[in-house]
Amino acid sequence: MRSHRLGRNGHGFTLVELLVVIAIIGVLVSLLLPAVQQARESARRTQCRNNLKQLGIAMHGYHESHLMLPISNSHVNRWGWLPLMTPFMDLGHIHEKLNFSRASWQGDNIDYIRPVYAQFVCPSNPDAHVLREQEFFAPPTWVISNVDYAAVVGDYRNSTGIGEDPTYGNAGNGNPVRGMMSRFAWSARFRDCPDGLSKTFLVGESIGVGCIAQNFGVQSFGSTAHPINFRNDDLLGSSNWPTQGSPKWDHAFGFRSRHLGGAHFLFADGSIDFISENIDGVLYRAMASRDGGEIVSKSP
């Protein structure tokens, strides 16, 4: 008669072994997760650069068609420069729907400037698709699309004292508006840049304070008066923008990004460079002027 002995199942795991396996998996995940996150951010940064590259191509297309650059924003029906880029991008169907003879928020226009367009926002900005309620200095209000790229118009500190003449300086700091992209009434041409197209900013990242139409949000332009990634928590954390002339308004015109250490800029020659937030302030402001006579080098 055979005897059958009950023994331990060789295919099972003890509790200790299971805990060891879980611990090993946890260590592997903790080691791999940062690498995965870095890879994702690298992909987002590449897409952000590509967005600016496409804007550069569109800007040169606009210049070729109109023999000048667009103004960064306009008092005529409150249109910014970004809608003018749509015919030269994969957004021509949007341009066909816009009625530029009416204000940007009037009629059917609002239906086409409310959506967030991937070409105009940085993939690294988690708040890019959070729409804000905006007003043009007075009620009523509208919900409007965000954009993360702003035209570089110079190095002035705020909106007060800016005239419509290209040589008109800011009343507060005496800095002239000498960027490639102007405000209001005048338009620059590429030949108006003796400093060199490859050394002069055209567009930069400005997450959180941009707008697709001129006076929704703050503006569709920015200044190099403030350092890159200069932040005002009250401003960026609020659901509404500050009123013109208030202290917070002063902080709304700089360039900033969600990328660590700096921000991407499109140069007038169509090239893209990542500018460190530690760049020398004098050099940074010089790169915003088209005819200041400064000698600058890229990749500072």
Buried (B, 14 or more C-beta within 10 A) or exposed (E): EEEEEEEEEEEEEEEEEEEEEEEEEEEEEEEEEEEEEEEEBEEBBEEBBEBBBBBBBBBBBBBEEEEBBBBBBBEEBBBBBBBBBBBBBEBEEBBEEBEBEBBBBEEEBBEBBBEBBEBBBBBBBEBBEEBBEBBBEEEEBBEBBBBBBBBBBBBBBBBEBBBEEBEBBBEBEEBBBBBBBBBBEBBBEBEBBEBBBBBBBBBBBBBBBBBBBBBBBBBBBBBBBBBBBEBBEEBBEEEEBBEEEEEBBBBBBBBBBBBEEBBBBBBBBBBBBBBBBEBEEEBBBBBBBBBBEBEBEEEB
